[in-house]
């Protein structure tokens, strides 16, 4: 009997919730901690932790991940995601940059799945994605008119497609390698790709207890633990579905802002949050009826 897809969907949702703590954690970073330097440090700490974790579990023994072109491609996509996202936000603002990035990623994932894997994500996935994306737009913008920079939008789209490609290639790697090995190697290489960025930023913020605490949370919790959960879920569900479930991230961020940072949500943002919840529920339970039918069929065949 196959393991229930819903369980693995919950793993991806848990990962997205951990990613959702990123913005709140960054708000506690010391002055002078630029978003790109924080993102690069996050990847470095997370990559090192993931590699050590994979090594301790023996997941790296006899593996050829280091020599695969797809491994380097996945690492490059993760690095490109960081660069495109922060550049897009810088050009067109946090709200527009975030909406375009997280809203486009599931769409790109569906297109990649149909074009390159010849897989149809299905109508339930499409409905869940549409609801969640609309919800994210309402949640993040709050119905306000926003300034849109075309270059910034293109950069944010680059971040969206980079994340979708990372998920697609990781899905391929997970078919022949354990999740710990894939995350450990991919993130270590990705951290190396981004390391030159650190040469252009002041890292004095890392010399404070507050800065170290933020770096450790982002690296160990919001990256290492989150991507271990994500990769275990991704190994068992379709990657378009996994990318759609990642839209739980802005909901978590909004909830933390509401309760910890005392931010206020407009009525439109609250409606957006409800729509995202509805979309995520549809996506999470999309495979449940199919699994129940399979279980009944298996039991009947045994009788």
N, C-alpha and C positions, 0 to 999 in steps of 0.2 A: 504493500500500500504506500502510495506516495505521500510525502510529508505535505502538510497543509500550506498552501501559498500564503494564507493569511498571516501565519507566524512570521514568515520571511518579510512580508510587507511591514509588519510591526517593527522588525529590526531596522528597516530603512527609515520608517517614521521616527524611531528613537534616534537614529543618526542625524536626521534633519533637525530634531529638537535640540540636539547638542550643538549643531551648527548655528542654531538660532541664538545661542548664548554669546556668539562672537561680538555682535554690536555692543551689547551691554558690557562685556569684558573690556572692549576697546575704550569705552567711555571712562574706565577707571585707569587707563594708561597715563603715565606722567606727561606733562607738556613737552612738546618736541618729538613725540612718537608719531611719525608720519604713517598714514595708512599702509603705504606700500612696504615700508620697512617692517611694520608689524606683521604684515602678511608674509613677508619673506622669512622673518624669524619664526613665525608660526609653522611654516612648511619645513624649516630646518629642524626645529625641535620635534615636530611630529614625525618627520622622516627618520630621524635618528631613533626615536622611541619605537617606531614600527619595525625598523630593521633589527633592533635588539630583541624585540618581542618575537619576531619570526625566527631569529637565530636560536633563542632559548627554547623554542618549541620544536626545533629541528626541521622547520619548514623549508630551510634553504639548502639542505643536504641533497646533493645530486641533481640540483635544478639548473636549468640552462637559461633562466630568465634574464640574466645579465647580458646575454649575447643575442637576445631576440630584438629584431627591429621594432616589433609591435610594443615591446616594453618601453623603449626609448620614445616611441610615438606617444604612448599614454602619458609618460612623464612630461613630454613636451606640451601636450594638451593641458595638463594640470598647471604647468608654469605659465602657459599662454593665457589660461583663464584668469590667473591672478593679475597679470599685466594688463590685459584687455579690460577687465572689470574696473580696476582702479583708475586707468586712463579714461575710461568712459564716464565714470563718476566725476572725475576732475573736470571733464568737458561739459557735461550736461546736467550735473547735479546728482545727489544721492537718490532721490525719489525716481527720476526718469531712468537713470542708469540701472538701478536695482530692478525696476519693473521690466525693462526691456531684456535684461539678462535672464532673470528667473522665468519670465513669461515666454521667452523664445526657446529656452533650453528643451522643454518637453516637445515643442513643435519640431525642432531639429531632430530630436531623438526619434520621433515617429517617422520622419522622412528618411532618416538613415536606416531605420529598421526595414522600411518598405523597399528602398532602392538597393541597398547593399546586402541585406539578409533575406530579402524576399518574404518578409513576415508582415502580416497585417495586425497592428495592435488591437483592432476591434472597436466597435461603436461605444462600448462602456468606457474604454480608455479615452476615446475622443470626448465623450460627454464629461467625464471626470476632469480631463485636462482643461476643457473650455470653462467649466464652472470655477475651477481653481485659479486659472489665469485671470478671469474677470474679477474674482474675489481678491486676488493679489493687487490688481490695479486699484480697486476701490480702497483696499486696506492701506496701501502705501501712500496713495495720493490724497485720500480723504475727500475726493471730489474737487480739489483745488485746481485752478489753472496753473500749468507749469511751463517754464521756459524750456524749449527743446532745441538742442544743438545737434545738427545732422551728423557731424563728425563723431560726437559723443555717442549717438545712437548706433552708428556703424561699429564703433569700438565695443559697445555693450552687446551688440549682436555677435561680434567676434567672441566675446566671453561666453555667450550662450551656446554657440556651436562648438567651442572648445570643450565645454563641460559635457555636452552631448557626445562628442567624439571620445572623450576620456571614458565615459560610461560604456560606450559601445566596444571599444578596444579592451577595456578591463573585463567586460563580459566574455570576450573571446579567450583572454588569458585565464580566466577563472574556470574555463571548461577543462583545462589540463594542469592547472596548478592550484595549490591551496590558497585560500584568501589571505592568510598571513604573509605568505611569500610574495604575492602580487602587490599588496599594499606596501610592504616593507621595501621592496626593490624599486617600485615605481616612484614612491615618495622620496626615497633617498636620491635617486637620479634627478627628480624634479627639484629638490632642494639645491643640488649642485648647479643646475641650470640657472636658478635664481640668485645664487650666491654673489655674482658680480654686482647685483643691485645694491647690496649692503655697503659697497664701497662708496656710494654716492650719498649716503645718509648718515646723520649723526645718531649714534647708538648709545649716547650717554644715558638715555632713559633705562637701559638695561643694567645700569650700575645702582639702581635703587631697588629696595625690597618690593615696592609696588610694581615696578616694571618687570622684575623677575616673576612675580606672582601672575601677572597678566600673561607673560610669555609662556609660563608653564601651563596655565589653564588652556590657553589657545592651542598650544602644541600637543599636550597630553590628552586633554578631554575633548576639545572641539575639533581636533584633527585625528590623532592616533586612535582613540577609542571610537570616535564617530565613524571613521573610515573602516575600522575592523567590522563594526556592525553593518555598515553599508555594503561592504564587499561580501559578507556572508549572506545578506539578503539578495544582493545582485546576482549571486551565483545560482539562485533558485527561481528568480522571477525575471520577466522580460525587462530589458534595460529601459524601454520607453516608460513602462509602469514605474520603475524605480526612480526615474528622473521626475515624473509627475508627483510621486510621493514626497520628493525632496521639497515640494512647495510648502511643506509644513514648517520650513525654516522661518519665513517671515511672520507666520502666526505666532511662533514661539517668541520671536524677537519683539513683536508687538505686546504680547502678554507680559514679558519681562519689563518692557518699558513702562507698562501700565502699573505694575505692582511694585517694582523696585525703584524705577526712576521717576515715579509719580507723573508720568506723561498721561495726557488725556486723548481718548479716541473719539472722533466725531461719529455721528450716527452712520454716515456713509462708510466709514472705516469698520464699524461694528457689523454692518451688513456684509461688507467684504469678507470679514473674518468668518461669518456664518457660511458664506458661499464656498470659501476654501475648505472648511470643515466638511461640507456636503460633498465636494469633489473628492476629497481625500477618503471619505467613507466609501464612496462608490468605487474608487480605485482599489482600496484595500480589500473589499469584499467581492471584487470582480471575478476572481477565480474560485470563490467558495462554492457556488452552486455546481460548477463543473466538477469540483473535487467530490462533492456529495454524490453526484451521479456516478462517478468512477468507483466510489466506495461501494455503492449499492450494487453496481455491476459485478465487482469483484466478489462480494459476498454471495450474490446469486449464482455466479459461476462455480463457486466452491460447493454450494448446495447441490 
